[in-house]
């Protein structure tokens, strides 16, 4: 089992990669997901734990299911 901190960092990298591939700024991503820009940045840096509801919102804006969010963007 992977360390939770490492899982958060990997997820953040995946989200950053997915966002960048779409040409979205961090502000664009935050707005689409209904998040504050600074919180969105902290997610991408793997600094914040994320609730399931927020993860589902993020997966939805990328057109992915939740499991794909953990696999995509690497």
N, CA, C and O atoms as a Tripos MOL2 file, in Angstrom:
@<TRIPOS>MOLECULE
protein
  296   295    74     0     0
PROTEIN
NO_CHARGES

@<TRIPOS>ATOM
      1 N           0.8470   -1.1860    0.0000 N.3       1 UNK1
      2 CA          0.0000    0.0000    0.0000 C.3       1 UNK1
      3 C           0.8930    1.2510    0.0000 C.2       1 UNK1
      4 O           1.8810    1.3400    0.7300 O.2       1 UNK1
      5 N           0.5120    2.1870   -0.8290 N.am      2 UNK2
      6 CA          1.2940    3.4140   -0.9570 C.3       2 UNK2
      7 C           1.0240    4.3710    0.2120 C.2       2 UNK2
      8 O          -0.0840    4.4360    0.7450 O.2       2 UNK2
      9 N           2.0480    5.0920    0.5820 N.am      3 UNK3
     10 CA          1.9550    6.1090    1.6220 C.3       3 UNK3
     11 C           0.9160    7.1620    1.2170 C.2       3 UNK3
     12 O           0.9240    7.6160    0.0730 O.2       3 UNK3
     13 N           0.0210    7.5600    2.1330 N.am      4 UNK4
     14 CA         -1.0120    8.5540    1.7950 C.3       4 UNK4
     15 C          -0.4460    9.8690    1.2710 C.2       4 UNK4
     16 O          -1.0310   10.4870    0.3820 O.2       4 UNK4
     17 N           0.6770   10.2930    1.8100 N.am      5 UNK5
     18 CA          1.2770   11.5550    1.3400 C.3       5 UNK5
     19 C           1.7240   11.3970   -0.1150 C.2       5 UNK5
     20 O           1.5130   12.2910   -0.9350 O.2       5 UNK5
     21 N           2.3400   10.2610   -0.4290 N.am      6 UNK6
     22 CA          2.7800   10.0220   -1.8070 C.3       6 UNK6
     23 C           1.5830    9.9130   -2.7470 C.2       6 UNK6
     24 O           1.6360   10.3940   -3.8790 O.2       6 UNK6
     25 N           0.5130    9.2890   -2.2860 N.am      7 UNK7
     26 CA         -0.7110    9.1890   -3.0860 C.3       7 UNK7
     27 C          -1.2500   10.5810   -3.4060 C.2       7 UNK7
     28 O          -1.6430   10.8520   -4.5400 O.2       7 UNK7
     29 N          -1.2680   11.4670   -2.3990 N.am      8 UNK8
     30 CA         -1.7200   12.8520   -2.6090 C.3       8 UNK8
     31 C          -0.8540   13.5590   -3.6280 C.2       8 UNK8
     32 O          -1.3680   14.2680   -4.4940 O.2       8 UNK8
     33 N           0.4640   13.3770   -3.5370 N.am      9 UNK9
     34 CA          1.3760   14.0340   -4.4720 C.3       9 UNK9
     35 C           1.1920   13.5040   -5.8930 C.2       9 UNK9
     36 O           1.1990   14.2770   -6.8510 O.2       9 UNK9
     37 N           1.0300   12.1990   -6.0290 N.am     10 UNK10
     38 CA          0.7910   11.6180   -7.3520 C.3      10 UNK10
     39 C          -0.5170   12.1150   -7.9440 C.2      10 UNK10
     40 O          -0.5810   12.4460   -9.1280 O.2      10 UNK10
     41 N          -1.5530   12.1670   -7.1260 N.am     11 UNK11
     42 CA         -2.8390   12.6810   -7.5860 C.3      11 UNK11
     43 C          -2.7000   14.1350   -8.0330 C.2      11 UNK11
     44 O          -3.2280   14.5210   -9.0770 O.2      11 UNK11
     45 N          -2.0010   14.9260   -7.2550 N.am     12 UNK12
     46 CA         -1.7870   16.3260   -7.6210 C.3      12 UNK12
     47 C          -1.0730   16.4690   -8.9510 C.2      12 UNK12
     48 O          -1.4330   17.3140   -9.7710 O.2      12 UNK12
     49 N          -0.0510   15.6340   -9.1660 N.am     13 UNK13
     50 CA          0.6570   15.6580  -10.4560 C.3      13 UNK13
     51 C          -0.2720   15.2760  -11.5950 C.2      13 UNK13
     52 O          -0.2300   15.8870  -12.6630 O.2      13 UNK13
     53 N          -1.1150   14.2660  -11.3760 N.am     14 UNK14
     54 CA         -2.0700   13.8550  -12.4010 C.3      14 UNK14
     55 C          -3.0150   14.9980  -12.7480 C.2      14 UNK14
     56 O          -3.2740   15.2680  -13.9210 O.2      14 UNK14
     57 N          -3.5210   15.6600  -11.7290 N.am     15 UNK15
     58 CA         -4.4530   16.7710  -11.9520 C.3      15 UNK15
     59 C          -3.7580   17.8990  -12.6970 C.2      15 UNK15
     60 O          -4.3260   18.4500  -13.6390 O.2      15 UNK15
     61 N          -2.5480   18.2530  -12.2990 N.am     16 UNK16
     62 CA         -1.7990   19.3160  -12.9810 C.3      16 UNK16
     63 C          -1.5700   18.9630  -14.4560 C.2      16 UNK16
     64 O          -1.7160   19.8120  -15.3350 O.2      16 UNK16
     65 N          -1.2150   17.7220  -14.7090 N.am     17 UNK17
     66 CA         -0.9820   17.2870  -16.0820 C.3      17 UNK17
     67 C          -2.2670   17.3560  -16.9090 C.2      17 UNK17
     68 O          -2.2560   17.8510  -18.0360 O.2      17 UNK17
     69 N          -3.3640   16.8620  -16.3530 N.am     18 UNK18
     70 CA         -4.6500   16.9160  -17.0490 C.3      18 UNK18
     71 C          -5.0610   18.3590  -17.3350 C.2      18 UNK18
     72 O          -5.5470   18.6700  -18.4220 O.2      18 UNK18
     73 N          -4.8630   19.2300  -16.3590 N.am     19 UNK19
     74 CA         -5.2020   20.6490  -16.5250 C.3      19 UNK19
     75 C          -4.3530   21.2670  -17.6280 C.2      19 UNK19
     76 O          -4.8700   21.9680  -18.4970 O.2      19 UNK19
     77 N          -3.0630   21.0090  -17.5930 N.am     20 UNK20
     78 CA         -2.1490   21.5790  -18.5780 C.3      20 UNK20
     79 C          -2.4580   21.0990  -19.9890 C.2      20 UNK20
     80 O          -2.3940   21.8760  -20.9410 O.2      20 UNK20
     81 N          -2.7930   19.8150  -20.1220 N.am     21 UNK21
     82 CA         -3.1280   19.2620  -21.4390 C.3      21 UNK21
     83 C          -4.3460   19.9540  -22.0470 C.2      21 UNK21
     84 O          -4.4910   20.0110  -23.2680 O.2      21 UNK21
     85 N          -5.2080   20.4710  -21.1980 N.am     22 UNK22
     86 CA         -6.3950   21.1830  -21.6920 C.3      22 UNK22
     87 C          -6.1370   22.6740  -21.8900 C.2      22 UNK22
     88 O          -7.0030   23.3990  -22.3790 O.2      22 UNK22
     89 N          -4.9680   23.1200  -21.5180 N.am     23 UNK23
     90 CA         -4.6320   24.5320  -21.6770 C.3      23 UNK23
     91 C          -5.3000   25.4320  -20.6580 C.2      23 UNK23
     92 O          -5.4260   26.6370  -20.8770 O.2      23 UNK23
     93 N          -5.7290   24.8580  -19.5470 N.am     24 UNK24
     94 CA         -6.3930   25.6300  -18.5040 C.3      24 UNK24
     95 C          -5.3650   26.2020  -17.5430 C.2      24 UNK24
     96 O          -4.3930   25.5360  -17.1860 O.2      24 UNK24
     97 N          -5.5840   27.4230  -17.1340 N.am     25 UNK25
     98 CA         -4.7910   27.9860  -16.0430 C.3      25 UNK25
     99 C          -5.3000   27.3590  -14.7400 C.2      25 UNK25
    100 O          -6.3520   26.7210  -14.7090 O.2      25 UNK25
    101 N          -4.5390   27.5540  -13.6880 N.am     26 UNK26
    102 CA         -4.9920   27.0840  -12.3790 C.3      26 UNK26
    103 C          -6.3060   27.7650  -12.0030 C.2      26 UNK26
    104 O          -7.1810   27.1540  -11.3900 O.2      26 UNK26
    105 N          -6.4280   29.0180  -12.3710 N.am     27 UNK27
    106 CA         -7.6600   29.7570  -12.0910 C.3      27 UNK27
    107 C          -8.8450   29.1580  -12.8640 C.2      27 UNK27
    108 O          -9.9370   29.0180  -12.3130 O.2      27 UNK27
    109 N          -8.6270   28.8050  -14.1410 N.am     28 UNK28
    110 CA         -9.6830   28.1620  -14.9390 C.3      28 UNK28
    111 C         -10.1220   26.8520  -14.2830 C.2      28 UNK28
    112 O         -11.3130   26.5870  -14.1250 O.2      28 UNK28
    113 N          -9.1360   26.0470  -13.9070 N.am     29 UNK29
    114 CA         -9.4260   24.7660  -13.2640 C.3      29 UNK29
    115 C         -10.2230   24.9730  -11.9850 C.2      29 UNK29
    116 O         -11.2300   24.3010  -11.7600 O.2      29 UNK29
    117 N          -9.7740   25.8980  -11.1490 N.am     30 UNK30
    118 CA        -10.4400   26.1560   -9.8740 C.3      30 UNK30
    119 C         -11.8910   26.5830  -10.0970 C.2      30 UNK30
    120 O         -12.7960   26.1120   -9.4090 O.2      30 UNK30
    121 N         -12.1020   27.4650  -11.0480 N.am     31 UNK31
    122 CA        -13.4620   27.9490  -11.3370 C.3      31 UNK31
    123 C         -14.3520   26.8060  -11.8070 C.2      31 UNK31
    124 O         -15.4810   26.6690  -11.3370 O.2      31 UNK31
    125 N         -13.8610   25.9940  -12.7180 N.am     32 UNK32
    126 CA        -14.6550   24.8760  -13.2510 C.3      32 UNK32
    127 C         -15.0130   23.8690  -12.1530 C.2      32 UNK32
    128 O         -16.0950   23.2810  -12.1630 O.2      32 UNK32
    129 N         -14.0800   23.6810  -11.2010 N.am     33 UNK33
    130 CA        -14.3020   22.7150  -10.1230 C.3      33 UNK33
    131 C         -15.0130   23.3230   -8.9180 C.2      33 UNK33
    132 O         -15.3660   22.6070   -7.9810 O.2      33 UNK33
    133 N         -15.2260   24.6410   -8.9350 N.am     34 UNK34
    134 CA        -15.8750   25.2960   -7.8070 C.3      34 UNK34
    135 C         -14.9730   25.3940   -6.5930 C.2      34 UNK34
    136 O         -15.4310   25.2940   -5.4550 O.2      34 UNK34
    137 N         -13.6680   25.5910   -6.8450 N.am     35 UNK35
    138 CA        -12.6800   25.6730   -5.7710 C.3      35 UNK35
    139 C         -12.0250   27.0390   -5.7740 C.2      35 UNK35
    140 O         -12.0600   27.7500   -6.7780 O.2      35 UNK35
    141 N         -11.4310   27.4040   -4.6580 N.am     36 UNK36
    142 CA        -10.6000   28.5940   -4.6180 C.3      36 UNK36
    143 C          -9.2860   28.3090   -5.3330 C.2      36 UNK36
    144 O          -8.8110   27.1740   -5.3060 O.2      36 UNK36
    145 N          -8.6870   29.3120   -5.9720 N.am     37 UNK37
    146 CA         -7.4520   29.1010   -6.7160 C.3      37 UNK37
    147 C          -6.3210   28.6140   -5.8160 C.2      37 UNK37
    148 O          -5.5580   27.7310   -6.2090 O.2      37 UNK37
    149 N          -6.2040   29.1710   -4.6290 N.am     38 UNK38
    150 CA         -5.1170   28.7470   -3.7450 C.3      38 UNK38
    151 C          -5.3210   27.2970   -3.2830 C.2      38 UNK38
    152 O          -4.3470   26.5600   -3.1270 O.2      38 UNK38
    153 N          -6.5640   26.8850   -3.0650 N.am     39 UNK39
    154 CA         -6.8360   25.4940   -2.7010 C.3      39 UNK39
    155 C          -6.5130   24.5700   -3.8700 C.2      39 UNK39
    156 O          -5.9460   23.4950   -3.6760 O.2      39 UNK39
    157 N          -6.8760   24.9870   -5.0900 N.am     40 UNK40
    158 CA         -6.5660   24.1980   -6.2840 C.3      40 UNK40
    159 C          -5.0540   24.0190   -6.4140 C.2      40 UNK40
    160 O          -4.5870   22.9310   -6.7500 O.2      40 UNK40
    161 N          -4.2980   25.0650   -6.1530 N.am     41 UNK41
    162 CA         -2.8380   24.9760   -6.2040 C.3      41 UNK41
    163 C          -2.3010   24.0230   -5.1560 C.2      41 UNK41
    164 O          -1.3760   23.2550   -5.4240 O.2      41 UNK41
    165 N          -2.8730   24.0670   -3.9680 N.am     42 UNK42
    166 CA         -2.4430   23.1700   -2.8960 C.3      42 UNK42
    167 C          -2.7580   21.7130   -3.2410 C.2      42 UNK42
    168 O          -1.9950   20.8130   -2.8920 O.2      42 UNK42
    169 N          -3.8630   21.4840   -3.9160 N.am     43 UNK43
    170 CA         -4.1990   20.1220   -4.3680 C.3      43 UNK43
    171 C          -3.1440   19.6460   -5.3590 C.2      43 UNK43
    172 O          -2.6430   18.5280   -5.2470 O.2      43 UNK43
    173 N          -2.8100   20.4860   -6.3220 N.am     44 UNK44
    174 CA         -1.8160   20.1090   -7.3310 C.3      44 UNK44
    175 C          -0.4450   19.8510   -6.7150 C.2      44 UNK44
    176 O           0.3130   19.0270   -7.2260 O.2      44 UNK44
    177 N          -0.1240   20.5280   -5.6470 N.am     45 UNK45
    178 CA          1.1600   20.3220   -4.9740 C.3      45 UNK45
    179 C           1.1140   19.1620   -3.9740 C.2      45 UNK45
    180 O           2.1250   18.8320   -3.3540 O.2      45 UNK45
    181 N          -0.0530   18.5530   -3.8220 N.am     46 UNK46
    182 CA         -0.2010   17.4300   -2.9010 C.3      46 UNK46
    183 C          -0.1810   17.8320   -1.4470 C.2      46 UNK46
    184 O           0.1650   17.0290   -0.5810 O.2      46 UNK46
    185 N          -0.5490   19.0660   -1.1710 N.am     47 UNK47
    186 CA         -0.5000   19.5920    0.1930 C.3      47 UNK47
    187 C          -1.7930   19.4110    0.9790 C.2      47 UNK47
    188 O          -1.7860   19.5000    2.2070 O.2      47 UNK47
    189 N          -2.8860   19.1600    0.3000 N.am     48 UNK48
    190 CA         -4.1890   19.1020    0.9670 C.3      48 UNK48
    191 C          -4.8660   17.7620    0.7450 C.2      48 UNK48
    192 O          -4.8070   17.1900   -0.3430 O.2      48 UNK48
    193 N          -5.5090   17.2730    1.7960 N.am     49 UNK49
    194 CA         -6.4030   16.1310    1.6420 C.3      49 UNK49
    195 C          -7.6600   16.6310    0.9480 C.2      49 UNK49
    196 O          -8.0540   17.7870    1.1050 O.2      49 UNK49
    197 N          -8.2780   15.7570    0.1890 N.am     50 UNK50
    198 CA         -9.4410   16.1550   -0.6080 C.3      50 UNK50
    199 C         -10.6030   15.2440   -0.2640 C.2      50 UNK50
    200 O         -10.4480   14.0260   -0.1840 O.2      50 UNK50
    201 N         -11.7560   15.8350   -0.0640 N.am     51 UNK51
    202 CA        -12.9630   15.0470    0.1960 C.3      51 UNK51
    203 C         -13.3910   14.3240   -1.0810 C.2      51 UNK51
    204 O         -13.0920   14.7600   -2.1930 O.2      51 UNK51
    205 N         -14.0900   13.2230   -0.8960 N.am     52 UNK52
    206 CA        -14.5790   12.4300   -2.0290 C.3      52 UNK52
    207 C         -15.4470   13.2900   -2.9460 C.2      52 UNK52
    208 O         -15.3380   13.1970   -4.1680 O.2      52 UNK52
    209 N         -16.2970   14.1160   -2.3700 N.am     53 UNK53
    210 CA        -17.1680   14.9740   -3.1740 C.3      53 UNK53
    211 C         -16.3460   15.8770   -4.0980 C.2      53 UNK53
    212 O         -16.6920   16.0580   -5.2650 O.2      53 UNK53
    213 N         -15.2590   16.4390   -3.5690 N.am     54 UNK54
    214 CA        -14.3950   17.3090   -4.3660 C.3      54 UNK54
    215 C         -13.6700   16.5040   -5.4410 C.2      54 UNK54
    216 O         -13.5470   16.9600   -6.5780 O.2      54 UNK54
    217 N         -13.1930   15.3130   -5.0920 N.am     55 UNK55
    218 CA        -12.5540   14.4520   -6.0820 C.3      55 UNK55
    219 C         -13.5120   14.1130   -7.2210 C.2      55 UNK55
    220 O         -13.1170   14.0900   -8.3870 O.2      55 UNK55
    221 N         -14.7610   13.8520   -6.8810 N.am     56 UNK56
    222 CA        -15.7690   13.5540   -7.9100 C.3      56 UNK56
    223 C         -15.9940   14.7560   -8.8160 C.2      56 UNK56
    224 O         -16.1170   14.5950  -10.0300 O.2      56 UNK56
    225 N         -16.0510   15.9590   -8.2500 N.am     57 UNK57
    226 CA        -16.1960   17.1710   -9.0600 C.3      57 UNK57
    227 C         -15.0250   17.3160  -10.0190 C.2      57 UNK57
    228 O         -15.2070   17.6290  -11.1960 O.2      57 UNK57
    229 N         -13.8180   17.0860   -9.5040 N.am     58 UNK58
    230 CA        -12.6220   17.2230  -10.3280 C.3      58 UNK58
    231 C         -12.6360   16.1820  -11.4510 C.2      58 UNK58
    232 O         -12.3760   16.5140  -12.6070 O.2      58 UNK58
    233 N         -12.9340   14.9480  -11.1190 N.am     59 UNK59
    234 CA        -13.0050   13.9100  -12.1490 C.3      59 UNK59
    235 C         -14.0390   14.2830  -13.2090 C.2      59 UNK59
    236 O         -13.8070   14.0950  -14.4030 O.2      59 UNK59
    237 N         -15.1630   14.8030  -12.7740 N.am     60 UNK60
    238 CA        -16.2450   15.1730  -13.6880 C.3      60 UNK60
    239 C         -15.8180   16.2560  -14.6790 C.2      60 UNK60
    240 O         -16.1440   16.1620  -15.8630 O.2      60 UNK60
    241 N         -15.1020   17.2710  -14.2260 N.am     61 UNK61
    242 CA        -14.7250   18.3410  -15.1570 C.3      61 UNK61
    243 C         -13.7260   17.8600  -16.1980 C.2      61 UNK61
    244 O         -13.6010   18.4580  -17.2660 O.2      61 UNK61
    245 N         -13.0070   16.7690  -15.8860 N.am     62 UNK62
    246 CA        -12.0850   16.1830  -16.8590 C.3      62 UNK62
    247 C         -12.7490   15.0800  -17.6760 C.2      62 UNK62
    248 O         -12.1250   14.5070  -18.5690 O.2      62 UNK62
    249 N         -14.0230   14.7780  -17.3710 N.am     63 UNK63
    250 CA        -14.7400   13.7300  -18.0940 C.3      63 UNK63
    251 C         -14.2420   12.3340  -17.7430 C.2      63 UNK63
    252 O         -14.2620   11.4370  -18.5850 O.2      63 UNK63
    253 N         -13.7990   12.1500  -16.5150 N.am     64 UNK64
    254 CA        -13.2580   10.8720  -16.0600 C.3      64 UNK64
    255 C         -14.0820   10.3270  -14.9120 C.2      64 UNK64
    256 O         -14.8080   11.0640  -14.2450 O.2      64 UNK64
    257 N         -13.9600    9.0100  -14.6850 N.am     65 UNK65
    258 CA        -14.5220    8.5050  -13.4380 C.3      65 UNK65
    259 C         -13.4310    8.6180  -12.3750 C.2      65 UNK65
    260 O         -12.2700    8.8780  -12.6920 O.2      65 UNK65
    261 N         -13.8000    8.4270  -11.1520 N.am     66 UNK66
    262 CA        -12.8900    8.6720  -10.0400 C.3      66 UNK66
    263 C         -11.6190    7.8310  -10.1330 C.2      66 UNK66
    264 O         -10.5250    8.3390   -9.8890 O.2      66 UNK66
    265 N         -11.7480    6.5600  -10.4820 N.am     67 UNK67
    266 CA        -10.5660    5.6910  -10.5800 C.3      67 UNK67
    267 C          -9.6000    6.2000  -11.6430 C.2      67 UNK67
    268 O          -8.3850    6.1430  -11.4530 O.2      67 UNK67
    269 N         -10.1250    6.6950  -12.7590 N.am     68 UNK68
    270 CA         -9.2680    7.2060  -13.8340 C.3      68 UNK68
    271 C          -8.4730    8.4270  -13.3950 C.2      68 UNK68
    272 O          -7.3590    8.6440  -13.8720 O.2      68 UNK68
    273 N          -9.0170    9.2060  -12.5150 N.am     69 UNK69
    274 CA         -8.3180   10.4030  -12.0370 C.3      69 UNK69
    275 C          -6.9950   10.0320  -11.3650 C.2      69 UNK69
    276 O          -6.0290   10.7930  -11.4170 O.2      69 UNK69
    277 N          -6.9610    8.8680  -10.7400 N.am     70 UNK70
    278 CA         -5.7430    8.4210  -10.0760 C.3      70 UNK70
    279 C          -4.7450    7.8110  -11.0580 C.2      70 UNK70
    280 O          -3.5660    7.6690  -10.7330 O.2      70 UNK70
    281 N          -5.2100    7.4470  -12.2620 N.am     71 UNK71
    282 CA         -4.3330    6.8230  -13.2540 C.3      71 UNK71
    283 C          -3.9040    7.7600  -14.3640 C.2      71 UNK71
    284 O          -2.8360    7.5730  -14.9480 O.2      71 UNK71
    285 N          -4.6990    8.7460  -14.6620 N.am     72 UNK72
    286 CA         -4.4600    9.6000  -15.8340 C.3      72 UNK72
    287 C          -3.4380   10.6760  -15.5850 C.2      72 UNK72
    288 O          -3.1350   11.0280  -14.4440 O.2      72 UNK72
    289 N          -2.9080   11.1970  -16.6870 N.am     73 UNK73
    290 CA         -2.1220   12.4140  -16.6430 C.3      73 UNK73
    291 C          -0.6590   12.2360  -16.3180 C.2      73 UNK73
    292 O           0.0590   13.2300  -16.2120 O.2      73 UNK73
    293 N          -0.2000   11.0550  -16.1600 N.am     74 UNK74
    294 CA          1.2040   10.8500  -15.7750 C.3      74 UNK74
    295 C           2.1260   10.9970  -16.9380 C.2      74 UNK74
    296 O           3.3390   10.8560  -16.7850 O.2      74 UNK74
@<TRIPOS>BOND
     1     1     2 1
     2     2     3 1
     3     3     4 2
     4     3     5 am
     5     5     6 1
     6     6     7 1
     7     7     8 2
     8     7     9 am
     9     9    10 1
    10    10    11 1
    11    11    12 2
    12    11    13 am
    13    13    14 1
    14    14    15 1
    15    15    16 2
    16    15    17 am
    17    17    18 1
    18    18    19 1
    19    19    20 2
    20    19    21 am
    21    21    22 1
    22    22    23 1
    23    23    24 2
    24    23    25 am
    25    25    26 1
    26    26    27 1
    27    27    28 2
    28    27    29 am
    29    29    30 1
    30    30    31 1
    31    31    32 2
    32    31    33 am
    33    33    34 1
    34    34    35 1
    35    35    36 2
    36    35    37 am
    37    37    38 1
    38    38    39 1
    39    39    40 2
    40    39    41 am
    41    41    42 1
    42    42    43 1
    43    43    44 2
    44    43    45 am
    45    45    46 1
    46    46    47 1
    47    47    48 2
    48    47    49 am
    49    49    50 1
    50    50    51 1
    51    51    52 2
    52    51    53 am
    53    53    54 1
    54    54    55 1
    55    55    56 2
    56    55    57 am
    57    57    58 1
    58    58    59 1
    59    59    60 2
    60    59    61 am
    61    61    62 1
    62    62    63 1
    63    63    64 2
    64    63    65 am
    65    65    66 1
    66    66    67 1
    67    67    68 2
    68    67    69 am
    69    69    70 1
    70    70    71 1
    71    71    72 2
    72    71    73 am
    73    73    74 1
    74    74    75 1
    75    75    76 2
    76    75    77 am
    77    77    78 1
    78    78    79 1
    79    79    80 2
    80    79    81 am
    81    81    82 1
    82    82    83 1
    83    83    84 2
    84    83    85 am
    85    85    86 1
    86    86    87 1
    87    87    88 2
    88    87    89 am
    89    89    90 1
    90    90    91 1
    91    91    92 2
    92    91    93 am
    93    93    94 1
    94    94    95 1
    95    95    96 2
    96    95    97 am
    97    97    98 1
    98    98    99 1
    99    99   100 2
   100    99   101 am
   101   101   102 1
   102   102   103 1
   103   103   104 2
   104   103   105 am
   105   105   106 1
   106   106   107 1
   107   107   108 2
   108   107   109 am
   109   109   110 1
   110   110   111 1
   111   111   112 2
   112   111   113 am
   113   113   114 1
   114   114   115 1
   115   115   116 2
   116   115   117 am
   117   117   118 1
   118   118   119 1
   119   119   120 2
   120   119   121 am
   121   121   122 1
   122   122   123 1
   123   123   124 2
   124   123   125 am
   125   125   126 1
   126   126   127 1
   127   127   128 2
   128   127   129 am
   129   129   130 1
   130   130   131 1
   131   131   132 2
   132   131   133 am
   133   133   134 1
   134   134   135 1
   135   135   136 2
   136   135   137 am
   137   137   138 1
   138   138   139 1
   139   139   140 2
   140   139   141 am
   141   141   142 1
   142   142   143 1
   143   143   144 2
   144   143   145 am
   145   145   146 1
   146   146   147 1
   147   147   148 2
   148   147   149 am
   149   149   150 1
   150   150   151 1
   151   151   152 2
   152   151   153 am
   153   153   154 1
   154   154   155 1
   155   155   156 2
   156   155   157 am
   157   157   158 1
   158   158   159 1
   159   159   160 2
   160   159   161 am
   161   161   162 1
   162   162   163 1
   163   163   164 2
   164   163   165 am
   165   165   166 1
   166   166   167 1
   167   167   168 2
   168   167   169 am
   169   169   170 1
   170   170   171 1
   171   171   172 2
   172   171   173 am
   173   173   174 1
   174   174   175 1
   175   175   176 2
   176   175   177 am
   177   177   178 1
   178   178   179 1
   179   179   180 2
   180   179   181 am
   181   181   182 1
   182   182   183 1
   183   183   184 2
   184   183   185 am
   185   185   186 1
   186   186   187 1
   187   187   188 2
   188   187   189 am
   189   189   190 1
   190   190   191 1
   191   191   192 2
   192   191   193 am
   193   193   194 1
   194   194   195 1
   195   195   196 2
   196   195   197 am
   197   197   198 1
   198   198   199 1
   199   199   200 2
   200   199   201 am
   201   201   202 1
   202   202   203 1
   203   203   204 2
   204   203   205 am
   205   205   206 1
   206   206   207 1
   207   207   208 2
   208   207   209 am
   209   209   210 1
   210   210   211 1
   211   211   212 2
   212   211   213 am
   213   213   214 1
   214   214   215 1
   215   215   216 2
   216   215   217 am
   217   217   218 1
   218   218   219 1
   219   219   220 2
   220   219   221 am
   221   221   222 1
   222   222   223 1
   223   223   224 2
   224   223   225 am
   225   225   226 1
   226   226   227 1
   227   227   228 2
   228   227   229 am
   229   229   230 1
   230   230   231 1
   231   231   232 2
   232   231   233 am
   233   233   234 1
   234   234   235 1
   235   235   236 2
   236   235   237 am
   237   237   238 1
   238   238   239 1
   239   239   240 2
   240   239   241 am
   241   241   242 1
   242   242   243 1
   243   243   244 2
   244   243   245 am
   245   245   246 1
   246   246   247 1
   247   247   248 2
   248   247   249 am
   249   249   250 1
   250   250   251 1
   251   251   252 2
   252   251   253 am
   253   253   254 1
   254   254   255 1
   255   255   256 2
   256   255   257 am
   257   257   258 1
   258   258   259 1
   259   259   260 2
   260   259   261 am
   261   261   262 1
   262   262   263 1
   263   263   264 2
   264   263   265 am
   265   265   266 1
   266   266   267 1
   267   267   268 2
   268   267   269 am
   269   269   270 1
   270   270   271 1
   271   271   272 2
   272   271   273 am
   273   273   274 1
   274   274   275 1
   275   275   276 2
   276   275   277 am
   277   277   278 1
   278   278   279 1
   279   279   280 2
   280   279   281 am
   281   281   282 1
   282   282   283 1
   283   283   284 2
   284   283   285 am
   285   285   286 1
   286   286   287 1
   287   287   288 2
   288   287   289 am
   289   289   290 1
   290   290   291 1
   291   291   292 2
   292   291   293 am
   293   293   294 1
   294   294   295 1
   295   295   296 2
@<TRIPOS>SUBSTRUCTURE
     1 UNK1         2 RESIDUE 1 A UNK
     2 UNK2         6 RESIDUE 1 A UNK
     3 UNK3        10 RESIDUE 1 A UNK
     4 UNK4        14 RESIDUE 1 A UNK
     5 UNK5        18 RESIDUE 1 A UNK
     6 UNK6        22 RESIDUE 1 A UNK
     7 UNK7        26 RESIDUE 1 A UNK
     8 UNK8        30 RESIDUE 1 A UNK
     9 UNK9        34 RESIDUE 1 A UNK
    10 UNK10       38 RESIDUE 1 A UNK
    11 UNK11       42 RESIDUE 1 A UNK
    12 UNK12       46 RESIDUE 1 A UNK
    13 UNK13       50 RESIDUE 1 A UNK
    14 UNK14       54 RESIDUE 1 A UNK
    15 UNK15       58 RESIDUE 1 A UNK
    16 UNK16       62 RESIDUE 1 A UNK
    17 UNK17       66 RESIDUE 1 A UNK
    18 UNK18       70 RESIDUE 1 A UNK
    19 UNK19       74 RESIDUE 1 A UNK
    20 UNK20       78 RESIDUE 1 A UNK
    21 UNK21       82 RESIDUE 1 A UNK
    22 UNK22       86 RESIDUE 1 A UNK
    23 UNK23       90 RESIDUE 1 A UNK
    24 UNK24       94 RESIDUE 1 A UNK
    25 UNK25       98 RESIDUE 1 A UNK
    26 UNK26      102 RESIDUE 1 A UNK
    27 UNK27      106 RESIDUE 1 A UNK
    28 UNK28      110 RESIDUE 1 A UNK
    29 UNK29      114 RESIDUE 1 A UNK
    30 UNK30      118 RESIDUE 1 A UNK
    31 UNK31      122 RESIDUE 1 A UNK
    32 UNK32      126 RESIDUE 1 A UNK
    33 UNK33      130 RESIDUE 1 A UNK
    34 UNK34      134 RESIDUE 1 A UNK
    35 UNK35      138 RESIDUE 1 A UNK
    36 UNK36      142 RESIDUE 1 A UNK
    37 UNK37      146 RESIDUE 1 A UNK
    38 UNK38      150 RESIDUE 1 A UNK
    39 UNK39      154 RESIDUE 1 A UNK
    40 UNK40      158 RESIDUE 1 A UNK
    41 UNK41      162 RESIDUE 1 A UNK
    42 UNK42      166 RESIDUE 1 A UNK
    43 UNK43      170 RESIDUE 1 A UNK
    44 UNK44      174 RESIDUE 1 A UNK
    45 UNK45      178 RESIDUE 1 A UNK
    46 UNK46      182 RESIDUE 1 A UNK
    47 UNK47      186 RESIDUE 1 A UNK
    48 UNK48      190 RESIDUE 1 A UNK
    49 UNK49      194 RESIDUE 1 A UNK
    50 UNK50      198 RESIDUE 1 A UNK
    51 UNK51      202 RESIDUE 1 A UNK
    52 UNK52      206 RESIDUE 1 A UNK
    53 UNK53      210 RESIDUE 1 A UNK
    54 UNK54      214 RESIDUE 1 A UNK
    55 UNK55      218 RESIDUE 1 A UNK
    56 UNK56      222 RESIDUE 1 A UNK
    57 UNK57      226 RESIDUE 1 A UNK
    58 UNK58      230 RESIDUE 1 A UNK
    59 UNK59      234 RESIDUE 1 A UNK
    60 UNK60      238 RESIDUE 1 A UNK
    61 UNK61      242 RESIDUE 1 A UNK
    62 UNK62      246 RESIDUE 1 A UNK
    63 UNK63      250 RESIDUE 1 A UNK
    64 UNK64      254 RESIDUE 1 A UNK
    65 UNK65      258 RESIDUE 1 A UNK
    66 UNK66      262 RESIDUE 1 A UNK
    67 UNK67      266 RESIDUE 1 A UNK
    68 UNK68      270 RESIDUE 1 A UNK
    69 UNK69      274 RESIDUE 1 A UNK
    70 UNK70      278 RESIDUE 1 A UNK
    71 UNK71      282 RESIDUE 1 A UNK
    72 UNK72      286 RESIDUE 1 A UNK
    73 UNK73      290 RESIDUE 1 A UNK
    74 UNK74      294 RESIDUE 1 A UNK
